[in-house]
Amino acid sequence: MSDSPLRPSSLINTVYGAFLRGSGGWISIADLITLMSELDVESQAVRSAISRLKKKGVLEPERRGATGYRLSPAVHPVFDAGDRRIFASLEPADLSDGWALAVFSVPESERAHRYQLRTRLTWLGFGNIASGVWLAPGRVLEDARAMLVRLGLSEYVHLFAAADYAAFSDLPEAVSSWWDFPAIQAQYAAFTDAYAPVAARLAGRDGTAPAEAFRHYVPMLTAWRRLPYLDPGLPAELLPADWNAVGARQVFQQLHDVLAGPSLSHVRSVTAATSA
């Protein structure tokens, strides 16, 4: 049984990103259905999710003796950037690193772009200072630049590298109004509540069977990979005293270390006959 009722498309993205991208990015639809059935996803849900991912340009159909789909070359840089964010330690930034400031203005006739900008900046860890004004630690600047160019939104935005906060409020108090700390902490807590028991159960084992590892790892990684994006990685002195990201990351790292290798072995065993 899988550990969380996550969307089939999100689980499929994880399978492609974690296991298939490094070996050509292709899998037959039959093998994908087999793998997803182990996560309690029915074949029709797999086909529907694949159709949506195809429309979004994430997957492309390709026949290699069997009908299958490969990861679109256009999204490889997105997955590569995701690796850096998901698997990095996300140590708190230093105040001396400065800030990335995004200022945007979108005509009312193009308000869909305004919503897209807000959503994307939030997912990069930006906090909202005022209407059209967003702030993040300086190390997010290059990711923001690349994202805006890739999505064709750069014409609406000005990006600045700011050295320091000069005045006039207490910075920790102001920051707590720019980011929704309780919402971020609630997601970290939900992850820890769901997967700390799994980590505890597996801690005393010599090893985990590949199929079992796969059933735990894919939902766990899918649940985790959104969190490093929502977390701005703010300097420690600006975070709440009870900030719970550290404990959640320890759970993630423990399960990743134990389950990633056996899970990859399982995927290779399932796809071996078709890929040969």
Disulfide bonds with the S-S distance in Angstrom:
none
